[in-house]
């Protein structure tokens, strides 16, 4: 791609200390530096910890000697010196640089954890975690004559998973019923049959070890057993659980000698619900001011009012830990990922201040001469205000004359509180022409609607529906608040094997159609009249939208093209010299002769082999290079897919993913059932806040730097994150690595700058600053972790790795790294305890449970029954998720509806997301951000069934419905209100699936 039009000193063109050196082997998946025994670097003894009572080492083998130096040691200052200057647009890109945006994993990771130390505490912890994943769902699996858990041998970790061994599992014999609760009384059977799984979805796994999972056509909600279970289950007997601080509501402490015969009580496992509720109780509804470096924000599930006092709101940036380790050795020792999940355009609620806009006129933003960081609260003014020291690179800069201000008695500028860039964590700058392509202001963006008018879309009424609804939806094109009408122009294309462009110029009486049959080399047949202002051309556009369904009503064309459609949209934007977004409504595998033609390659035989990754890779590199072209021209692609069979989502979804677009998928679309969900999605997508033609740069203070990026992004070098567009729901997860020591005094500072074009065509910079603490105490690091952000990071790094590595290896790495993080805590921060105890730091109480949820996601499960397209879809979806969405996605909300207080306006308290929590007297709502299920027990109260469904009994409920009937009854109103609250702020309209299942007693 060529963007030579940018000016000679573009904002991101300067070399930066610590940036610009591409580390050869970063990443959790195959980082050779991990092959050095991480545990070997643990400090031999000493109370590093501040938690609990002693900080003594637990009994265990003496730590081995220092590890052999790994091939890629951290902590080299050379990284600075060696960092070669990066050019923003360094000429022709390397041949394979699209792939490089997700390539750095190397399949060598297994050995990382097989040091002598690993075979004891780490492995045992891994075993205990696996025990949790069995037992957390209520299956007692204690082998009758198994002694205390012995360490697994190093080799046993490398053996492939074995199937469950019935002789050890002893189905049924050890099962303890779940403890009596209001939901699950003493009489309730813990043995529930599998949930009905409509639409390729699964419910939580059943509680009993006798259960054999049925074929799963697709998997979302935590079903099935991860393979680790089979590997380590038998060793798990007697695993007990404890963690500092105890667990409210659970057994006080399970410390003590191992008791091999006793199963792990699911209730003794820390409850995510409890953690969420505790945080809500202590921090909910309060004002959270961001004035302190390194402070840990409320959980993403807690509602509070955020006040920017110098650090970016957690709505914009959340971190895996708010206290970085001072050295890379310490980071390697703990193996806690150091990452930030950045959602630069996150929606700000109306009760919080919107971002201020700073305008320095022609002078442009004030920036450090050396590292190009933008003026922010981390700059220290000195010499009476004439100079300032950069908080990122320490360079001392002159204050430009126009920006001079005197300092007060504590060395602060007198205008400190008048300038957002001096006192706030987040703000925007008006960008000068230097920041624009070709040194001229950008044109406002355009939306192009591209409708597949092949036979099936006409026949099922989809084309008619889209055309009809667009007429009203286009009234709501996004606009700046102060403006009367949207600056966004619109254009229309229909296609099957050929493309039809429409001229909808306002002075025409009738729209005109131009057909492009040469799909091999698409050109734009008209410039004037293709992209128009909606208000001005309204009558011609409505005329067109009325005509399109009839125009193709007699078409028998089944074949479609796809890549040429994107190409056409991109070329049209290019010709109009504006960024924009394509809305493509597509249904089938593009088999017509054209670039990007696909064949059905859905080969289930690849599942569970080393070649499984192929299923997640695009079939041809046409889409890779197309995505690159799109990003180069600020063309974002949003795809609405309506597949009735395999359509190769891995290929079709690539351009949407890499261009910051969104992929929506409606399997077997049925007008009467799925219409509303689709229309909600379309409306939301048209209206949502979005920035175009964006480049993001993450700067850091000295000692560490951003090394890896995950999201709807493309990178042509190691530092510039390019995005054709980024909307309010998209997040980029950034991983950091040390390249030197960090100081406890200065902390670790992060500045994220996004240069973008607004919906009205203004070029702006959005700046987010965040200061983190640093510590040489491991306990501080563990205290400051955020599990929800950790899971976001683990999910994205694992889902990125599935393109290149066997899933088995990835799953093992996830389990091992989790075990390692916890083992390091236990060894260095916790008081001595029995080897069989699982010790969890307070901030990671629910990490093992969440990790199990991640492992149960259909992307990581190698099951041929799960649709390949569904797996590819979910993989792409997660790659751009923010923390709130990934939290709900991996740990769905399960709400008891039968205990509703119809007078309350609050959501009912959730219960743990496990099938063992369902009861046959109950009604439950289950939501994960994509789907919403209503689950009905066979003995659910008739008055509730009457109230919600307006039918006299269970047997009368229509099992096809996807929307609740509107019944004028308090139960119905309350339930619909709850569903509305859950749906709020979620990027996808959740598909309704009521009623999920009718459970029969005792089966
Ligand atoms: Zn600097």
Boltz pocket constraint, residues with backbone or C-beta under 6 A from the ligand:
constraints:
  - pocket:
      binder: B
      contacts: [[A, 368], [A, 369], [A, 370], [A, 371], [A, 372], [A, 373], [A, 390], [A, 391], [A, 392], [A, 393], [A, 394], [A, 395]]
      max_distance: 6.0
